[in-house]
Amino acid sequence: MMAVAADGRGSEPRILIVVARERRDLYDYLEHHLADVDDIKIVLDRRMARRDPPGGGERRGREDTTDELQQRGFVIIHLL
């Protein structure tokens, strides 16, 4: 459920939870239990493994995010 701002437009989530693709059970659990929390959006990781990222170098935070996804099965990202 998305919050509605005073002007009638939907507000953006403040927290993004990215769940590892192989953890569909965790994704379903979080979707079910956090469905009514307006500030949180839950998504499955859609990234594909690459040897050479575009732009010639590692994107900031990608390695840390990948490690956290592998270890925990999810990553919490605070959006501005």
C-alpha positions as CSV (number, residue, x, y, z in Angstrom):
1,M,0.0,0.0,0.0
2,M,1.4,3.4,-1.0
3,A,0.9,6.5,1.1
4,V,-1.0,9.4,-0.5
5,A,0.5,12.9,-0.1
6,A,-1.7,15.9,0.8
7,D,-1.8,16.8,-2.9
8,G,-3.2,13.4,-3.8
9,R,-0.1,12.0,-5.4
10,G,1.4,8.8,-4.0
11,S,4.5,9.3,-1.9
12,E,7.7,7.4,-2.5
13,P,8.9,4.7,-0.1
14,R,11.7,5.7,2.3
15,I,13.0,2.2,2.8
16,L,13.7,-0.3,0.1
17,I,14.3,-4.0,1.0
18,V,16.0,-6.0,-1.7
19,V,15.7,-9.7,-1.3
20,A,18.0,-12.3,-2.9
21,R,16.3,-14.0,-5.9
22,E,16.9,-17.5,-4.3
23,R,15.0,-16.4,-1.2
24,R,11.5,-16.2,-2.6
25,D,10.2,-17.5,0.8
26,L,11.7,-14.5,2.6
27,Y,10.3,-12.2,-0.1
28,D,6.8,-13.6,0.4
29,Y,7.0,-13.4,4.2
30,L,8.1,-9.8,4.1
31,E,5.5,-8.8,1.5
32,H,2.8,-10.4,3.7
33,H,3.9,-8.9,7.0
34,L,4.9,-5.5,5.8
35,A,2.1,-4.9,3.2
36,D,0.5,-2.2,5.2
37,V,3.7,-0.2,5.9
38,D,3.6,2.8,3.6
39,D,7.3,3.7,3.8
40,I,8.7,0.3,2.8
41,K,8.9,-1.3,-0.6
42,I,10.1,-4.9,-1.0
43,V,11.7,-6.1,-4.3
44,L,13.5,-9.2,-5.5
45,D,17.1,-8.6,-6.6
46,R,17.0,-8.3,-10.4
47,R,20.7,-7.8,-11.1
48,M,22.5,-10.1,-13.4
49,A,26.1,-11.2,-12.7
50,R,28.6,-9.3,-14.8
51,R,32.3,-9.6,-15.2
52,D,32.9,-6.0,-16.4
53,P,30.3,-3.5,-15.2
54,P,29.4,-0.6,-17.5
55,G,31.6,2.4,-17.0
56,G,34.7,0.4,-16.5
57,G,34.7,0.0,-12.7
58,E,32.7,-1.3,-9.7
59,R,29.7,0.7,-9.0
60,R,29.7,2.2,-5.5
61,G,28.4,-0.2,-2.9
62,R,27.7,-3.1,-5.3
63,E,30.2,-5.4,-3.8
64,D,28.9,-4.7,-0.2
65,T,25.3,-5.2,-1.3
66,T,26.1,-8.5,-3.1
67,D,27.9,-9.8,0.0
68,E,25.1,-8.8,2.3
69,L,22.5,-10.4,0.0
70,Q,24.5,-13.6,0.0
71,Q,25.0,-13.7,3.8
72,R,21.6,-12.4,5.0
73,G,19.3,-13.0,2.0
74,F,18.2,-9.3,2.0
75,V,19.5,-5.7,2.1
76,I,17.8,-2.7,3.6
77,I,18.4,0.6,1.7
78,H,17.4,3.9,3.2
79,L,16.2,6.2,0.4
80,L,16.6,10.0,0.5
